[in-house]
Amino acid sequence: MRELLLKTPAGVVADYFRLFVNRRAYTLQSDRPHAESGRHYYFRPSDKKTGQGLSLTPDTLRATSRVKSPLPSMLTYLSKT
């Protein structure tokens, strides 16, 4: 089954960010399972150079909306309202 990925318009991302993002901290799920447990754990992304935690930005949301997740459906709904 082929999956269609659509580019999310900047205005839709800005509206989503304004309406639903109430804090800038976020987590990501690991790409690889843990060696012993086989689970995919969540982690807080950080800057490789400084170690500082990264903040959620409209660009992060735009990148996230290109993968299979509930976010594209939500953004499509918002773009039609």
N, CA, C and O atoms as a printed pandas DataFrame, in Angstrom:
     atom_number atom_name residue_name chain_id  residue_number  x_coord  y_coord  z_coord
0              1         N          MET        A               1    0.847   -1.180    0.000
1              2        CA          MET        A               1    0.000    0.000    0.000
2              3         C          MET        A               1    0.891    1.240    0.000
3              4         O          MET        A               1    1.776    1.381    0.843
4              5         N          ARG        A               2    0.650    2.120   -0.938
5              6        CA          ARG        A               2    1.449    3.343   -1.056
6              7         C          ARG        A               2    0.878    4.439   -0.165
7              8         O          ARG        A               2   -0.336    4.638   -0.111
8              9         N          GLU        A               3    1.743    5.132    0.517
9             10        CA          GLU        A               3    1.318    6.198    1.421
10            11         C          GLU        A               3    1.591    7.555    0.779
11            12         O          GLU        A               3    2.686    7.809    0.276
12            13         N          LEU        A               4    0.601    8.404    0.802
13            14        CA          LEU        A               4    0.731    9.736    0.229
14            15         C          LEU        A               4    1.109   10.724    1.323
15            16         O          LEU        A               4    0.424   10.826    2.341
16            17         N          LEU        A               5    2.200   11.449    1.111
17            18        CA          LEU        A               5    2.628   12.469    2.057
18            19         C          LEU        A               5    2.403   13.836    1.425
19            20         O          LEU        A               5    2.873   14.102    0.319
20            21         N          LEU        A               6    1.697   14.681    2.119
21            22        CA          LEU        A               6    1.405   16.019    1.620
22            23         C          LEU        A               6    2.159   17.050    2.431
23            24         O          LEU        A               6    2.354   16.885    3.635
24            25         N          LYS        A               7    2.576   18.103    1.778
25            26        CA          LYS        A               7    3.237   19.200    2.484
26            27         C          LYS        A               7    2.154   20.032    3.177
27            28         O          LYS        A               7    1.178   20.442    2.550
28            29         N          THR        A               8    2.336   20.271    4.452
29            30        CA          THR        A               8    1.378   21.045    5.228
30            31         C          THR        A               8    1.623   22.535    5.015
31            32         O          THR        A               8    2.743   23.006    5.213
32            33         N          PRO        A               9    0.600   23.283    4.616
33            34        CA          PRO        A               9    0.776   24.725    4.408
34            35         C          PRO        A               9    1.207   25.439    5.695
35            36         O          PRO        A               9    0.771   25.085    6.790
36            37         N          ALA        A              10    2.059   26.436    5.543
37            38        CA          ALA        A              10    2.596   27.174    6.698
38            39         C          ALA        A              10    1.484   27.794    7.536
39            40         O          ALA        A              10    1.583   27.810    8.763
40            41         N          GLY        A              11    0.434   28.302    6.907
41            42        CA          GLY        A              11   -0.672   28.912    7.647
42            43         C          GLY        A              11   -1.393   27.921    8.542
43            44         O          GLY        A              11   -1.811   28.266    9.648
44            45         N          VAL        A              12   -1.539   26.692    8.068
45            46        CA          VAL        A              12   -2.200   25.653    8.862
46            47         C          VAL        A              12   -1.332   25.301   10.065
47            48         O          VAL        A              12   -1.838   25.127   11.174
48            49         N          VAL        A              13   -0.039   25.199    9.844
49            50        CA          VAL        A              13    0.880   24.905   10.949
50            51         C          VAL        A              13    0.841   26.028   11.981
51            52         O          VAL        A              13    0.810   25.762   13.183
52            53         N          ALA        A              14    0.844   27.259   11.531
53            54        CA          ALA        A              14    0.798   28.404   12.448
54            55         C          ALA        A              14   -0.496   28.395   13.261
55            56         O          ALA        A              14   -0.469   28.659   14.463
56            57         N          ASP        A              15   -1.630   28.095   12.619
57            58        CA          ASP        A              15   -2.911   28.018   13.336
58            59         C          ASP        A              15   -2.896   26.903   14.367
59            60         O          ASP        A              15   -3.336   27.101   15.499
60            61         N          TYR        A              16   -2.394   25.728   13.986
61            62        CA          TYR        A              16   -2.313   24.603   14.915
62            63         C          TYR        A              16   -1.437   24.971   16.116
63            64         O          TYR        A              16   -1.798   24.715   17.264
64            65         N          PHE        A              17   -0.288   25.572   15.832
65            66        CA          PHE        A              17    0.643   25.970   16.887
66            67         C          PHE        A              17   -0.034   26.946   17.852
67            68         O          PHE        A              17    0.076   26.800   19.069
68            69         N          ARG        A              18   -0.725   27.927   17.309
69            70        CA          ARG        A              18   -1.397   28.945   18.132
70            71         C          ARG        A              18   -2.525   28.328   18.959
71            72         O          ARG        A              18   -2.709   28.698   20.119
72            73         N          LEU        A              19   -3.280   27.398   18.381
73            74        CA          LEU        A              19   -4.449   26.833   19.055
74            75         C          LEU        A              19   -4.125   25.730   20.061
75            76         O          LEU        A              19   -4.766   25.637   21.108
76            77         N          PHE        A              20   -3.132   24.892   19.748
77            78        CA          PHE        A              20   -2.951   23.678   20.536
78            79         C          PHE        A              20   -1.643   23.565   21.308
79            80         O          PHE        A              20   -1.550   22.743   22.219
80            81         N          VAL        A              21   -0.643   24.350   20.982
81            82        CA          VAL        A              21    0.643   24.215   21.665
82            83         C          VAL        A              21    0.671   25.159   22.858
83            84         O          VAL        A              21    0.734   26.378   22.703
84            85         N          ASN        A              22    0.623   24.574   24.053
85            86        CA          ASN        A              22    0.623   25.405   25.253
86            87         C          ASN        A              22    1.944   25.320   26.016
87            88         O          ASN        A              22    2.123   25.987   27.036
88            89         N          ARG        A              23    2.847   24.515   25.528
89            90        CA          ARG        A              23    4.190   24.466   26.088
90            91         C          ARG        A              23    5.134   24.011   24.991
91            92         O          ARG        A              23    4.723   23.321   24.058
92            93         N          ARG        A              24    6.372   24.387   25.099
93            94        CA          ARG        A              24    7.319   24.132   24.019
94            95         C          ARG        A              24    8.107   22.835   24.186
95            96         O          ARG        A              24    8.783   22.404   23.251
96            97         N          ALA        A              25    8.031   22.201   25.366
97            98        CA          ALA        A              25    8.756   20.948   25.568
98            99         C          ALA        A              25    8.018   19.827   24.835
99           100         O          ALA        A              25    6.788   19.817   24.791
100          101         N          TYR        A              26    8.756   18.901   24.270
101          102        CA          TYR        A              26    8.139   17.777   23.594
102          103         C          TYR        A              26    9.047   16.557   23.680
103          104         O          TYR        A              26   10.225   16.672   24.019
104          105         N          THR        A              27    8.493   15.386   23.370
105          106        CA          THR        A              27    9.265   14.156   23.368
106          107         C          THR        A              27    9.155   13.484   22.008
107          108         O          THR        A              27    8.217   13.726   21.248
108          109         N          LEU        A              28   10.120   12.645   21.725
109          110        CA          LEU        A              28   10.135   11.836   20.513
110          111         C          LEU        A              28   10.237   10.374   20.909
111          112         O          LEU        A              28   10.743   10.044   21.982
112          113         N          GLN        A              29    9.757    9.510   20.044
113          114        CA          GLN        A              29    9.902    8.080   20.284
114          115         C          GLN        A              29   11.152    7.595   19.559
115          116         O          GLN        A              29   11.433    8.019   18.438
116          117         N          SER        A              30   11.892    6.713   20.201
117          118        CA          SER        A              30   13.140    6.221   19.618
118          119         C          SER        A              30   12.882    5.508   18.295
119          120         O          SER        A              30   11.843    4.876   18.106
120          121         N          ASP        A              31   13.843    5.619   17.385
121          122        CA          ASP        A              31   13.747    4.941   16.091
122          123         C          ASP        A              31   14.016    3.443   16.212
123          124         O          ASP        A              31   13.461    2.639   15.463
124          125         N          ARG        A              32   14.870    3.083   17.159
125          126        CA          ARG        A              32   15.253    1.677   17.344
126          127         C          ARG        A              32   14.768    1.194   18.704
127          128         O          ARG        A              32   14.729    1.963   19.665
128          129         N          PRO        A              33   14.396   -0.084   18.785
129          130        CA          PRO        A              33   13.983   -0.614   20.087
130          131         C          PRO        A              33   15.181   -0.751   21.031
131          132         O          PRO        A              33   16.322   -0.900   20.594
132          133         N          HIS        A              34   14.898   -0.697   22.319
133          134        CA          HIS        A              34   15.912   -0.899   23.341
134          135         C          HIS        A              34   16.458   -2.314   23.196
135          136         O          HIS        A              34   15.697   -3.252   22.959
136          137         N          ALA        A              35   17.775   -2.473   23.337
137          138        CA          ALA        A              35   18.421   -3.768   23.105
138          139         C          ALA        A              35   17.881   -4.883   24.003
139          140         O          ALA        A              35   17.718   -6.015   23.548
140          141         N          GLU        A              36   17.605   -4.579   25.263
141          142        CA          GLU        A              36   17.171   -5.619   26.201
142          143         C          GLU        A              36   15.661   -5.803   26.240
143          144         O          GLU        A              36   15.175   -6.934   26.248
144          145         N          SER        A              37   14.911   -4.697   26.266
145          146        CA          SER        A              37   13.462   -4.812   26.437
146          147         C          SER        A              37   12.705   -4.894   25.115
147          148         O          SER        A              37   11.581   -5.395   25.073
148          149         N          GLY        A              38   13.315   -4.404   24.036
149          150        CA          GLY        A              38   12.630   -4.393   22.748
150          151         C          GLY        A              38   11.606   -3.281   22.611
151          152         O          GLY        A              38   10.912   -3.192   21.598
152          153         N          ARG        A              39   11.511   -2.440   23.619
153          154        CA          ARG        A              39   10.535   -1.348   23.600
154          155         C          ARG        A              39   11.121   -0.100   22.954
155          156         O          ARG        A              39   12.334    0.111   22.941
156          157         N          HIS        A              40   10.227    0.714   22.422
157          158        CA          HIS        A              40   10.617    2.016   21.874
158          159         C          HIS        A              40   10.310    3.071   22.934
159          160         O          HIS        A              40    9.147    3.408   23.155
160          161         N          TYR        A              41   11.327    3.583   23.576
161          162        CA          TYR        A              41   11.140    4.551   24.643
162          163         C          TYR        A              41   11.038    5.971   24.092
163          164         O          TYR        A              41   11.467    6.245   22.971
164          165         N          TYR        A              42   10.474    6.856   24.883
165          166        CA          TYR        A              42   10.381    8.270   24.543
166          167         C          TYR        A              42   11.542    9.015   25.185
167          168         O          TYR        A              42   12.014    8.651   26.261
168          169         N          PHE        A              43   11.988   10.055   24.512
169          170        CA          PHE        A              43   13.082   10.852   25.050
170          171         C          PHE        A              43   12.864   12.306   24.678
171          172         O          PHE        A              43   12.141   12.618   23.732
172          173         N          ARG        A              44   13.495   13.187   25.431
173          174        CA          ARG        A              44   13.446   14.616   25.149
174          175         C          ARG        A              44   14.626   14.969   24.265
175          176         O          ARG        A              44   15.771   14.802   24.687
176          177         N          PRO        A              45   14.388   15.456   23.040
177          178        CA          PRO        A              45   15.512   15.773   22.152
178          179         C          PRO        A              45   16.345   16.929   22.697
179          180         O          PRO        A              45   15.824   17.831   23.353
180          181         N          SER        A              46   17.631   16.887   22.418
181          182        CA          SER        A              46   18.510   17.956   22.883
182          183         C          SER        A              46   19.500   18.327   21.788
183          184         O          SER        A              46   19.771   17.548   20.873
184          185         N          ASP        A              47   20.025   19.522   21.907
185          186        CA          ASP        A              47   21.032   20.018   20.974
186          187         C          ASP        A              47   22.302   19.203   21.178
187          188         O          ASP        A              47   22.764   19.044   22.307
188          189         N          LYS        A              48   22.862   18.694   20.102
189          190        CA          LYS        A              48   24.055   17.834   20.197
190          191         C          LYS        A              48   25.267   18.576   20.752
191          192         O          LYS        A              48   26.092   17.982   21.446
192          193         N          LYS        A              49   25.380   19.862   20.454
193          194        CA          LYS        A              49   26.546   20.631   20.893
194          195         C          LYS        A              49   26.433   21.093   22.337
195          196         O          LYS        A              49   27.388   20.975   23.105
196          197         N          THR        A              50   25.258   21.626   22.715
197          198        CA          THR        A              50   25.116   22.242   24.036
198          199         C          THR        A              50   24.454   21.345   25.072
199          200         O          THR        A              50   24.621   21.558   26.273
200          201         N          GLY        A              51   23.706   20.347   24.619
201          202        CA          GLY        A              51   22.978   19.494   25.561
202          203         C          GLY        A              51   21.659   20.094   26.014
203          204         O          GLY        A              51   20.903   19.453   26.744
204          205         N          GLN        A              52   21.375   21.328   25.587
205          206        CA          GLN        A              52   20.117   22.003   25.954
206          207         C          GLN        A              52   18.940   21.296   25.294
207          208         O          GLN        A              52   19.046   20.818   24.165
208          209         N          GLY        A              53   17.809   21.233   26.012
209          210        CA          GLY        A              53   16.599   20.667   25.443
210          211         C          GLY        A              53   16.085   21.529   24.299
211          212         O          GLY        A              53   16.139   22.757   24.369
212          213         N          LEU        A              54   15.589   20.889   23.250
213          214        CA          LEU        A              54   15.058   21.616   22.107
214          215         C          LEU        A              54   13.605   22.006   22.358
215          216         O          LEU        A              54   12.874   21.290   23.043
216          217         N          SER        A              55   13.195   23.133   21.806
217          218        CA          SER        A              55   11.823   23.614   21.946
218          219         C          SER        A              55   11.026   23.299   20.693
219          220         O          SER        A              55   11.566   23.258   19.587
220          221         N          LEU        A              56    9.740   23.078   20.883
221          222        CA          LEU        A              56    8.842   22.838   19.768
222          223         C          LEU        A              56    8.676   24.118   18.964
223          224         O          LEU        A              56    8.441   25.184   19.533
224          225         N          THR        A              57    8.797   24.019   17.647
225          226        CA          THR        A              57    8.665   25.166   16.761
226          227         C          THR        A              57    7.692   24.817   15.635
227          228         O          THR        A              57    7.396   23.642   15.422
228          229         N          PRO        A              58    7.194   25.812   14.919
229          230        CA          PRO        A              58    6.351   25.505   13.754
230          231         C          PRO        A              58    7.062   24.602   12.737
231          232         O          PRO        A              58    6.415   23.770   12.101
232          233         N          ASP        A              59    8.378   24.754   12.574
233          234        CA          ASP        A              59    9.115   23.883   11.652
234          235         C          ASP        A              59    9.101   22.430   12.124
235          236         O          ASP        A              59    9.016   21.513   11.308
236          237         N          THR        A              60    9.183   22.220   13.443
237          238        CA          THR        A              60    9.107   20.868   13.987
238          239         C          THR        A              60    7.746   20.263   13.682
239          240         O          THR        A              60    7.653   19.106   13.273
240          241         N          LEU        A              61    6.686   21.049   13.881
241          242        CA          LEU        A              61    5.340   20.562   13.573
242          243         C          LEU        A              61    5.193   20.242   12.093
243          244         O          LEU        A              61    4.602   19.223   11.737
244          245         N          ARG        A              62    5.716   21.085   11.241
245          246        CA          ARG        A              62    5.617   20.858    9.801
246          247         C          ARG        A              62    6.316   19.558    9.426
247          248         O          ARG        A              62    5.790   18.786    8.624
248          249         N          ALA        A              63    7.484   19.304    9.987
249          250        CA          ALA        A              63    8.207   18.065    9.702
250          251         C          ALA        A              63    7.429   16.856   10.230
251          252         O          ALA        A              63    7.371   15.820    9.568
252          253         N          THR        A              64    6.841   16.984   11.400
253          254        CA          THR        A              64    6.077   15.900   12.003
254          255         C          THR        A              64    4.821   15.593   11.204
255          256         O          THR        A              64    4.387   14.442   11.147
256          257         N          SER        A              65    4.237   16.606   10.592
257          258        CA          SER        A              65    2.986   16.393    9.871
258          259         C          SER        A              65    3.194   15.628    8.571
259          260         O          SER        A              65    2.216   15.277    7.910
260          261         N          ARG        A              66    4.437   15.360    8.186
261          262        CA          ARG        A              66    4.716   14.614    6.959
262          263         C          ARG        A              66    4.806   13.116    7.185
263          264         O          ARG        A              66    5.009   12.363    6.233
264          265         N          VAL        A              67    4.660   12.673    8.411
265          266        CA          VAL        A              67    4.696   11.241    8.697
266          267         C          VAL        A              67    3.292   10.753    9.017
267          268         O          VAL        A              67    2.383   11.554    9.238
268          269         N          LYS        A              68    3.120    9.452    9.041
269          270        CA          LYS        A              68    1.801    8.895    9.330
270          271         C          LYS        A              68    1.516    9.052   10.823
271          272         O          LYS        A              68    2.111    8.367   11.654
272          273         N          SER        A              69    0.615    9.945   11.145
273          274        CA          SER        A              69    0.234   10.205   12.532
274          275         C          SER        A              69   -1.106   10.917   12.536
275          276         O          SER        A              69   -1.584   11.306   11.471
276          277         N          PRO        A              70   -1.741   11.105   13.703
277          278        CA          PRO        A              70   -3.007   11.836   13.745
278          279         C          PRO        A              70   -2.860   13.301   13.367
279          280         O          PRO        A              70   -3.846   13.945   13.008
280          281         N          LEU        A              71   -1.656   13.837   13.441
281          282        CA          LEU        A              71   -1.453   15.259   13.179
282          283         C          LEU        A              71   -1.878   15.681   11.779
283          284         O          LEU        A              71   -2.551   16.704   11.656
284          285         N          PRO        A              72   -1.525   14.952   10.701
285          286        CA          PRO        A              72   -1.975   15.391    9.377
286          287         C          PRO        A              72   -3.493   15.469    9.257
287          288         O          PRO        A              72   -4.020   16.386    8.627
288          289         N          SER        A              73   -4.200   14.506    9.860
289          290        CA          SER        A              73   -5.656   14.539    9.819
290          291         C          SER        A              73   -6.186   15.779   10.513
291          292         O          SER        A              73   -7.113   16.422   10.021
292          293         N          MET        A              74   -5.606   16.116   11.648
293          294        CA          MET        A              74   -6.020   17.304   12.395
294          295         C          MET        A              74   -5.735   18.557   11.574
295          296         O          MET        A              74   -6.567   19.462   11.509
296          297         N          LEU        A              75   -4.562   18.611   10.949
297          298        CA          LEU        A              75   -4.204   19.786   10.164
298          299         C          LEU        A              75   -5.092   19.907    8.924
299          300         O          LEU        A              75   -5.439   21.019    8.526
300          301         N          THR        A              76   -5.459   18.794    8.314
301          302        CA          THR        A              76   -6.375   18.831    7.170
302          303         C          THR        A              76   -7.723   19.351    7.615
303          304         O          THR        A              76   -8.329   20.175    6.930
304          305         N          TYR        A              77   -8.201   18.880    8.755
305          306        CA          TYR        A              77   -9.486   19.357    9.291
306          307         C          TYR        A              77   -9.435   20.856    9.530
307          308         O          TYR        A              77  -10.360   21.579    9.162
308          309         N          LEU        A              78   -8.354   21.325   10.147
309          310        CA          LEU        A              78   -8.249   22.764   10.443
310          311         C          LEU        A              78   -8.187   23.597    9.181
311          312         O          LEU        A              78   -8.685   24.723    9.165
312          313         N          SER        A              79   -7.587   23.073    8.119
313          314        CA          SER        A              79   -7.469   23.842    6.901
314          315         C          SER        A              79   -8.811   24.005    6.190
315          316         O          SER        A              79   -8.973   24.900    5.361
316          317         N          LYS        A              80   -9.768   23.142    6.514
317          318        CA          LYS        A              80  -11.093   23.213    5.886
318          319         C          LYS        A              80  -12.090   24.051    6.657
319          320         O          LYS        A              80  -13.177   24.348    6.161
320          321         N          THR        A              81  -11.717   24.439    7.889
321          322        CA          THR        A              81  -12.651   25.221    8.722
322          323         C          THR        A              81  -12.399   26.699    8.572
323          324         O          THR        A              81  -13.086   27.508    9.195
